[in-house]
Amino acid sequence: MTSLLIRGGTVVNADRSFACDVLCQDGLIVAVGENLQAPSGATVVDAGGQYVMPGGIDPHTHMQLPFMGTTTMDDFFSGTAAAMAGGTTSIIDFVIPNPQQPLLEAYQTWRGWAEKSASDYSFHMAITWWDESVKRDMGTLVQQEGINSFKHFMAYKNAIMCDDETLVNSFKRALELGAMPTVHAENGELVYLLQREVAALGITGPEGHPLSRPPMVEGEAANRAIAIADVLGVPIYVVHVSCIESAEAIARARARGQRVYGEVLAGHLLLDDSVYRDPDFASAAAHVMSPPFRPKGHQEALWRGLQSGNLHTTATDHCTFCAAQKAAGRDDFSKIPNGCGGVEERLAVIWDAGVNSGRLTPSEFVAITSANTAKLFNLYPRKGSVSVGADADLVVWDPQGTKTLSAKTQHSLGDFNVFEGRTVRGIPSHTVSQGVLVFAQGELRAERGKGRYLKRPAFGANFAAAKLRSEANAPTAVQR
């Protein structure tokens, strides 16, 4: 029996915080209470003056992703190991089939890559094309493989972009299955047009990237996806909300009572579009991701969205490319591989900028870094909660600990850190995965292949039935 006692800390859940000990045995939390006794041979962690929180869940990562002619630096081992060093103990990555590739074939490929994962992991499935086989495979993935979310790229024309026909068909099928559609909201037709227009002006460097993807390009796509979901009566999750236009679209829909959920990236909360005007190509290109970082005014809107509950989760879109890979777009910004890191830094930068500033309480921090993701994707309370019976995935958080973030000290295999030089207050002292210490006082103990695949069952509520009930109860037009 493997036992671990975390003694003397303050447990912080999304609903409350309280001083107590936490006892873990054989990968589960078996007791939460005062003055717990350590079993013989148990590992004991002194958490005095620290918080004990659910391990972070990053709902948006891309490990070992083949993209834009290359493959990300971090694979499932290096990426999840880096996550553990930052207090994140689970990820939800993406299976992205090529157009016309069978979904189940792509799924098996990604499952094979992920066997080396150090932490627990799950998948969203991207829908990149449509026919009856896709419809059938969606059913198999939900009912047999535990995937309850499907991703739709509204950007990347001539590659993996979904047209409206595919969105409608896939959203409708998700509704039937009790699964949730998610969208990358950018109008791919407009991006394609603007990329050519910006290039025609002689702008070829990274500064052209945000010019070709202005906020309204994201806002239009978010509004369109939300409208389609509203007509069909299916809930929808908008990934990496980066701007006022998209955040307001979500807030309006939620005010009408629509089930719409929004995700924010740590980078979009802290960085602005000035990074693209760095005269050093390598630095500017390292920040190229989509949607791009926005002018500063958008950051406050995202924080307000998290505070108000109109935005729900935080992620990283961790997708690391090195300088040599980014150099593929030296003469054409549209060819710079899109992606940044952050899976190791997410908790620390959000705590520092959110909790230390008074924008968030510790419980709100837990909600947006783990609990809400667990609830939205049907992992709660196994994940996202310090409670008896939950997985012993925990982070012991030192609110006074400090660290200066740098590519030189990060565990990610990427050669750049978008938070380079930022000193944060509030860092993990210990990370626990499956009841075992995997990070302790700066020592990373992640083990290749220890991660488990997390099946996420379909949602219990019958969304199709709920839609029929709402339509039946809707007021009818007055007859004249």
C-alpha positions as CSV (number, residue, x, y, z in Angstrom):
1,M,0.0,0.0,0.0
2,T,1.4,3.4,-1.0
3,S,0.5,6.1,1.5
4,L,1.0,9.8,1.5
5,L,0.0,12.3,4.3
6,I,-0.1,16.0,3.6
7,R,-0.2,17.6,7.0
8,G,-1.0,21.1,8.3
9,G,-2.1,22.8,5.1
10,T,-5.2,24.7,4.1
11,V,-7.3,22.7,1.6
12,V,-8.7,24.9,-1.2
13,N,-11.6,23.7,-3.3
14,A,-13.7,25.6,-5.7
15,D,-16.5,26.1,-3.1
16,R,-14.5,26.7,0.1
17,S,-11.2,26.4,2.0
18,F,-10.5,24.9,5.4
19,A,-7.5,23.8,7.4
20,C,-7.0,20.1,7.5
21,D,-4.8,17.1,6.6
22,V,-5.1,15.0,3.5
23,L,-4.4,11.2,3.5
24,C,-3.8,9.4,0.2
25,Q,-3.6,5.7,-0.3
26,D,-3.2,3.7,-3.5
27,G,-3.8,6.6,-5.7
28,L,-7.0,7.9,-4.0
29,I,-7.8,10.4,-1.3
30,V,-9.1,8.4,1.6
31,A,-9.4,11.0,4.3
32,V,-9.7,14.8,4.6
33,G,-9.7,15.9,8.2
34,E,-7.9,17.3,11.2
35,N,-5.0,15.5,13.0
36,L,-4.9,12.5,10.7
37,Q,-2.3,9.8,11.6
38,A,0.2,8.7,9.0
39,P,0.1,4.9,8.4
40,S,3.4,3.0,8.9
41,G,5.8,3.8,6.1
42,A,3.8,6.7,4.7
43,T,5.5,9.6,3.1
44,V,4.7,12.8,5.0
45,V,4.6,16.3,3.5
46,D,4.6,19.3,5.8
47,A,2.2,21.8,4.2
48,G,2.3,24.4,7.0
49,G,1.6,27.8,5.7
50,Q,0.7,26.4,2.3
51,Y,-2.5,25.6,0.3
52,V,-3.4,22.1,-0.8
53,M,-5.4,22.2,-4.0
54,P,-6.6,19.9,-6.8
55,G,-3.9,19.3,-9.4
56,G,-4.3,21.6,-12.4
57,I,-6.2,20.3,-15.5
58,D,-5.1,21.9,-18.8
59,P,-8.0,21.4,-21.2
60,H,-6.1,22.5,-24.3
61,T,-2.6,21.1,-25.2
62,H,-1.0,19.8,-28.3
63,M,1.8,17.3,-27.5
64,Q,3.6,15.6,-30.4
65,L,1.4,17.5,-32.9
66,P,2.2,17.2,-36.6
67,F,1.4,20.7,-37.9
68,M,2.4,23.0,-40.7
69,G,5.0,20.6,-42.0
70,T,6.7,19.9,-38.7
71,T,6.1,18.4,-35.3
72,T,6.1,20.0,-31.9
73,M,9.1,19.8,-29.7
74,D,7.3,18.4,-26.7
75,D,5.9,14.9,-26.9
76,F,3.5,13.4,-24.3
77,F,6.3,12.6,-21.9
78,S,8.2,15.8,-21.9
79,G,5.1,17.9,-22.1
80,T,3.3,16.2,-19.2
81,A,6.5,16.1,-17.1
82,A,6.8,19.9,-17.6
83,A,3.1,20.2,-16.6
84,M,3.8,18.4,-13.3
85,A,6.6,20.7,-12.5
86,G,4.1,23.5,-12.6
87,G,1.3,21.8,-10.6
88,T,-0.8,20.4,-13.5
89,T,-1.6,16.7,-13.2
90,S,-4.0,16.1,-16.1
91,I,-4.3,17.3,-19.7
92,I,-6.9,17.1,-22.4
93,D,-5.1,16.9,-25.8
94,F,-6.5,16.8,-29.3
95,V,-6.7,14.1,-31.9
96,I,-6.7,15.9,-35.3
97,P,-7.4,13.6,-38.3
98,N,-6.2,14.7,-41.7
99,P,-9.1,15.5,-44.0
100,Q,-10.6,12.2,-45.2
101,Q,-8.7,10.2,-42.5
102,P,-11.0,7.9,-40.5
103,L,-11.5,9.2,-37.0
104,L,-10.8,5.9,-35.3
105,E,-7.5,5.5,-37.2
106,A,-6.3,8.9,-36.0
107,Y,-7.5,8.1,-32.5
108,Q,-5.4,5.0,-32.3
109,T,-2.4,6.9,-33.5
110,W,-2.7,9.5,-30.8
111,R,-3.4,6.8,-28.2
112,G,-0.1,5.2,-29.2
113,W,1.8,8.4,-28.9
114,A,0.3,9.2,-25.5
115,E,1.4,5.9,-23.9
116,K,4.6,7.6,-22.8
117,S,2.6,10.3,-20.8
118,A,3.7,10.9,-17.3
119,S,0.4,12.3,-16.2
120,D,-3.2,11.3,-16.8
121,Y,-4.6,12.4,-20.1
122,S,-7.7,12.5,-22.2
123,F,-8.6,13.7,-25.7
124,H,-10.9,16.0,-27.7
125,M,-11.6,14.7,-31.2
126,A,-11.3,17.2,-34.1
127,I,-13.9,17.0,-36.9
128,T,-12.0,18.0,-40.0
129,W,-14.4,16.5,-42.7
130,W,-17.8,14.9,-42.9
131,D,-19.6,11.9,-44.3
132,E,-21.5,9.0,-42.8
133,S,-18.4,7.3,-41.6
134,V,-17.5,10.3,-39.5
135,K,-21.0,10.2,-38.0
136,R,-20.6,6.6,-37.2
137,D,-17.2,7.0,-35.7
138,M,-18.4,9.8,-33.4
139,G,-20.8,7.3,-31.9
140,T,-18.0,4.8,-31.3
141,L,-15.8,7.4,-29.8
142,V,-18.4,8.5,-27.3
143,Q,-19.9,5.2,-26.4
144,Q,-16.8,3.0,-26.3
145,E,-13.7,5.3,-26.0
146,G,-14.9,7.9,-23.6
147,I,-14.6,11.0,-25.7
148,N,-17.4,13.5,-25.0
149,S,-16.1,16.6,-26.8
150,F,-15.5,17.3,-30.5
151,K,-13.3,20.2,-31.8
152,H,-14.0,22.3,-34.9
153,F,-11.4,24.5,-36.5
154,M,-13.2,27.4,-38.1
155,A,-9.8,28.6,-39.3
156,Y,-6.9,27.1,-41.4
157,K,-8.5,27.2,-44.9
158,N,-7.4,24.5,-47.3
159,A,-6.3,22.4,-44.4
160,I,-8.5,21.4,-41.4
161,M,-11.1,24.2,-41.6
162,C,-14.8,23.2,-41.1
163,D,-17.4,24.8,-43.3
164,D,-20.9,25.5,-42.0
165,E,-22.3,22.2,-43.4
166,T,-19.7,20.3,-41.4
167,L,-20.4,22.4,-38.3
168,V,-24.2,21.8,-38.5
169,N,-23.9,18.0,-39.1
170,S,-21.3,17.5,-36.4
171,F,-23.1,19.7,-33.8
172,K,-26.3,17.8,-34.5
173,R,-24.6,14.5,-34.0
174,A,-22.9,15.7,-30.8
175,L,-26.4,16.6,-29.5
176,E,-27.6,13.1,-30.2
177,L,-24.7,11.5,-28.4
178,G,-24.6,13.7,-25.3
179,A,-21.3,15.2,-26.3
180,M,-20.2,18.9,-26.4
181,P,-18.9,20.7,-29.6
182,T,-15.9,23.0,-29.1
183,V,-14.8,25.6,-31.6
184,H,-11.6,27.4,-32.6
185,A,-13.4,30.6,-33.5
186,E,-11.7,32.5,-36.4
187,N,-13.3,33.1,-39.8
188,G,-10.9,31.2,-42.0
189,E,-12.1,32.8,-45.2
190,L,-11.3,36.3,-43.8
191,V,-8.0,35.2,-42.5
192,Y,-7.0,33.7,-45.9
193,L,-8.0,37.0,-47.6
194,L,-6.3,39.2,-45.1
195,Q,-3.1,37.2,-45.2
196,R,-2.8,37.9,-48.9
197,E,-3.7,41.5,-48.5
198,V,-1.2,42.1,-45.7
199,A,1.5,40.4,-47.8
200,A,0.6,42.5,-50.8
201,L,1.4,45.6,-48.7
202,G,5.0,44.3,-48.3
203,I,4.5,43.1,-44.7
204,T,6.0,39.7,-44.5
205,G,7.4,39.6,-40.9
206,P,5.6,38.4,-37.7
207,E,4.0,41.8,-37.3
208,G,1.7,40.8,-40.1
209,H,0.3,37.9,-38.1
210,P,-2.1,39.9,-35.9
211,L,-2.9,42.2,-38.8
212,S,-4.3,39.2,-40.7
213,R,-6.4,38.0,-37.7
214,P,-8.0,41.1,-36.1
215,P,-10.4,40.7,-33.2
216,M,-13.6,40.9,-35.3
217,V,-12.4,37.8,-37.3
218,E,-12.7,35.9,-34.0
219,G,-15.9,37.7,-32.9
220,E,-17.7,36.8,-36.2
221,A,-16.8,33.1,-35.9
222,A,-17.8,33.0,-32.2
223,N,-21.2,34.6,-33.0
224,R,-21.8,32.2,-35.9
225,A,-20.9,29.0,-33.9
226,I,-23.0,30.2,-31.0
227,A,-26.0,30.8,-33.3
228,I,-25.7,27.4,-34.9
229,A,-25.5,25.8,-31.4
230,D,-28.5,27.8,-30.3
231,V,-30.7,26.7,-33.2
232,L,-29.8,23.1,-32.6
233,G,-30.0,23.3,-28.8
234,V,-26.6,21.9,-28.1
235,P,-24.1,23.3,-25.5
236,I,-20.9,24.8,-26.9
237,Y,-17.4,25.5,-25.6
238,V,-15.3,28.2,-27.2
239,V,-11.6,27.6,-26.9
240,H,-8.9,30.3,-26.4
241,V,-11.2,33.3,-26.2
242,S,-8.7,36.2,-26.8
243,C,-10.7,39.4,-27.4
244,I,-13.6,41.6,-26.3
245,E,-15.7,40.7,-29.3
246,S,-15.6,37.0,-28.6
247,A,-16.1,37.4,-24.8
248,E,-19.1,39.6,-25.4
249,A,-20.7,37.1,-27.8
250,I,-20.5,34.5,-25.0
251,A,-21.8,36.9,-22.4
252,R,-24.8,37.8,-24.6
253,A,-25.7,34.2,-25.3
254,R,-25.4,33.3,-21.6
255,A,-27.6,36.2,-20.7
256,R,-30.3,34.6,-22.9
257,G,-29.9,31.4,-21.1
258,Q,-27.9,29.5,-23.7
259,R,-25.3,27.0,-22.5
260,V,-22.1,28.5,-23.8
261,Y,-18.7,28.1,-22.1
262,G,-15.4,30.0,-22.7
263,E,-11.8,29.1,-22.2
264,V,-9.0,31.7,-21.8
265,L,-5.2,31.1,-22.3
266,A,-2.7,32.2,-19.7
267,G,-0.8,34.0,-22.5
268,H,-3.8,36.1,-23.6
269,L,-4.3,37.2,-20.0
270,L,-0.8,38.5,-19.6
271,L,0.8,39.3,-23.0
272,D,-0.1,41.9,-25.7
273,D,0.5,42.4,-29.4
274,S,3.6,44.4,-28.9
275,V,5.5,41.1,-28.9
276,Y,5.1,40.9,-32.7
277,R,6.9,44.2,-33.2
278,D,10.1,43.0,-31.6
279,P,12.9,43.7,-34.2
280,D,14.4,40.2,-33.3
281,F,12.7,37.9,-35.7
282,A,13.2,34.8,-33.5
283,S,11.5,36.5,-30.5
284,A,8.6,37.9,-32.5
285,A,8.1,34.6,-34.3
286,A,8.2,32.6,-31.1
287,H,4.9,34.4,-30.1
288,V,3.1,33.5,-33.3
289,M,-0.1,31.6,-32.3
290,S,-3.7,31.8,-33.3
291,P,-5.6,33.7,-32.2
292,P,-2.7,36.2,-31.7
293,F,-2.0,38.2,-28.6
294,R,-4.2,41.3,-28.6
295,P,-3.8,45.0,-27.6
296,K,-3.8,45.4,-23.8
297,G,-7.4,46.5,-23.6
298,H,-8.6,43.0,-24.3
299,Q,-6.8,41.6,-21.3
300,E,-9.0,43.3,-18.7
301,A,-12.1,42.1,-20.5
302,L,-10.9,38.5,-20.2
303,W,-10.2,38.9,-16.5
304,R,-13.7,40.3,-16.0
305,G,-15.1,37.4,-17.9
306,L,-13.4,35.0,-15.5
307,Q,-14.6,37.0,-12.5
308,S,-18.2,37.2,-13.7
309,G,-18.4,33.5,-14.6
310,N,-19.0,34.2,-18.3
311,L,-15.6,32.6,-19.0
312,H,-14.9,29.3,-17.2
313,T,-11.6,27.7,-17.7
314,T,-7.9,28.5,-18.3
315,A,-5.6,26.6,-20.6
316,T,-2.3,27.1,-22.5
317,D,-2.7,25.7,-26.0
318,H,0.8,24.3,-25.3
319,C,2.3,23.7,-28.7
320,T,6.0,24.2,-28.8
321,F,8.2,24.9,-31.8
322,C,11.8,25.8,-31.7
323,A,13.5,28.7,-33.4
324,A,14.6,26.6,-36.4
325,Q,11.0,25.5,-37.0
326,K,9.7,29.0,-36.7
327,A,12.2,30.1,-39.2
328,A,10.2,28.4,-41.9
329,G,8.2,31.6,-42.1
330,R,11.1,34.1,-42.1
331,D,9.9,35.5,-45.4
332,D,6.2,34.8,-45.0
333,F,4.5,35.2,-41.6
334,S,1.7,32.8,-42.7
335,K,4.2,30.0,-42.8
336,I,5.4,30.4,-39.2
337,P,4.3,27.4,-37.3
338,N,1.6,28.5,-34.9
339,G,2.1,27.7,-31.2
340,C,3.6,28.7,-27.9
341,G,4.4,26.9,-24.6
342,G,3.1,27.5,-21.1
343,V,1.9,24.2,-19.6
344,E,4.4,24.5,-16.8
345,E,3.8,28.2,-16.1
346,R,0.0,28.4,-16.3
347,L,-0.8,28.1,-12.6
348,A,2.0,30.3,-11.4
349,V,1.3,33.2,-13.8
350,I,-2.5,33.1,-13.2
351,W,-2.0,33.0,-9.4
352,D,0.5,35.9,-9.5
353,A,-1.6,38.1,-11.8
354,G,-5.0,36.9,-10.5
355,V,-4.9,36.0,-6.8
356,N,-2.0,38.4,-5.8
357,S,-3.7,41.3,-7.5
358,G,-7.1,40.6,-5.9
359,R,-8.8,39.7,-9.2
360,L,-9.4,36.1,-8.0
361,T,-9.9,34.4,-4.7
362,P,-8.0,31.1,-4.1
363,S,-11.3,29.2,-4.6
364,E,-12.0,31.0,-7.9
365,F,-8.4,30.1,-8.9
366,V,-9.2,26.4,-8.3
367,A,-12.4,26.7,-10.2
368,I,-10.8,28.1,-13.4
369,T,-7.6,25.9,-13.3
370,S,-9.2,22.5,-12.5
371,A,-12.7,22.2,-11.1
372,N,-14.6,23.9,-14.0
373,T,-12.8,21.8,-16.6
374,A,-13.5,18.6,-14.6
375,K,-17.2,19.5,-14.5
376,L,-17.6,20.6,-18.1
377,F,-15.9,17.5,-19.5
378,N,-17.4,15.0,-17.0
379,L,-14.3,14.2,-14.9
380,Y,-15.7,15.7,-11.6
381,P,-15.3,14.8,-8.8
382,R,-12.7,12.3,-9.7
383,K,-10.6,15.2,-10.8
384,G,-10.8,18.9,-9.7
385,S,-11.7,18.2,-6.0
386,V,-9.8,17.5,-2.8
387,S,-12.4,15.1,-1.4
388,V,-12.6,11.5,-0.2
389,G,-12.8,9.2,-3.2
390,A,-11.2,11.6,-5.6
391,D,-7.9,10.8,-7.4
392,A,-4.9,11.8,-5.3
393,D,-3.8,14.4,-7.9
394,L,-2.8,17.4,-5.8
395,V,-0.6,20.4,-5.7
396,V,0.9,21.9,-2.5
397,W,1.0,25.6,-3.2
398,D,3.5,27.9,-1.5
399,P,1.9,31.4,-1.8
400,Q,5.2,33.1,-0.7
401,G,7.5,31.1,-2.9
402,T,9.0,33.0,-5.9
403,K,10.5,32.0,-9.2
404,T,11.8,33.9,-12.2
405,L,10.5,32.1,-15.4
406,S,13.0,31.3,-18.1
407,A,13.6,29.0,-21.0
408,K,16.9,28.2,-19.3
409,T,15.2,26.6,-16.3
410,Q,11.9,25.3,-17.8
411,H,11.3,21.5,-18.3
412,S,9.6,21.9,-21.7
413,L,11.9,21.0,-24.6
414,G,11.0,24.3,-26.3
415,D,13.8,26.8,-26.6
416,F,11.7,29.9,-25.8
417,N,9.5,31.0,-22.9
418,V,6.8,33.6,-23.6
419,F,6.9,34.6,-19.9
420,E,10.7,35.0,-20.0
421,G,12.0,37.1,-17.1
422,R,8.7,37.3,-15.3
423,T,9.1,36.8,-11.5
424,V,6.0,35.2,-9.9
425,R,5.0,34.9,-6.3
426,G,3.1,31.7,-5.6
427,I,4.6,28.4,-6.9
428,P,4.1,24.7,-6.3
429,S,6.3,23.1,-3.6
430,H,5.0,19.6,-4.3
431,T,2.9,18.0,-7.0
432,V,1.2,14.6,-6.4
433,S,-0.1,12.3,-9.2
434,Q,-1.9,9.1,-8.3
435,G,-0.9,9.5,-4.7
436,V,2.8,9.7,-5.5
437,L,5.1,12.7,-5.3
438,V,6.2,13.6,-8.8
439,F,7.6,17.0,-8.0
440,A,9.2,18.0,-4.7
441,Q,11.0,21.2,-3.8
442,G,12.3,21.7,-7.3
443,E,13.0,18.0,-8.0
444,L,11.0,16.5,-10.9
445,R,10.3,12.8,-10.5
446,A,8.0,12.3,-13.4
447,E,8.0,8.7,-14.8
448,R,7.5,7.9,-18.5
449,G,4.3,5.9,-19.1
450,K,2.7,6.3,-15.6
451,G,-0.2,8.4,-17.0
452,R,-3.6,6.8,-17.5
453,Y,-6.1,7.4,-20.3
454,L,-9.2,9.1,-18.8
455,K,-12.5,8.0,-20.3
456,R,-15.1,10.8,-20.1
457,P,-18.6,9.4,-20.4
458,A,-21.4,11.2,-22.3
459,F,-23.4,13.7,-20.4
460,G,-26.3,12.3,-18.4
461,A,-28.8,14.9,-19.5
462,N,-30.5,14.2,-22.8
463,F,-29.9,17.5,-24.5
464,A,-32.2,16.6,-27.4
465,A,-35.1,16.0,-25.0
466,A,-34.3,19.2,-23.2
467,K,-34.5,21.1,-26.6
468,L,-37.8,19.5,-27.4
469,R,-39.2,20.5,-24.0
470,S,-38.0,24.1,-24.4
471,E,-39.5,24.4,-27.9
472,A,-42.8,22.9,-26.6
473,N,-43.0,25.5,-23.9
474,A,-42.0,28.4,-26.1
475,P,-44.6,31.2,-26.6
476,T,-46.2,31.0,-30.0
477,A,-46.9,33.9,-32.3
478,V,-50.2,35.7,-31.9
479,Q,-52.6,34.8,-34.7
480,R,-54.2,37.7,-36.5
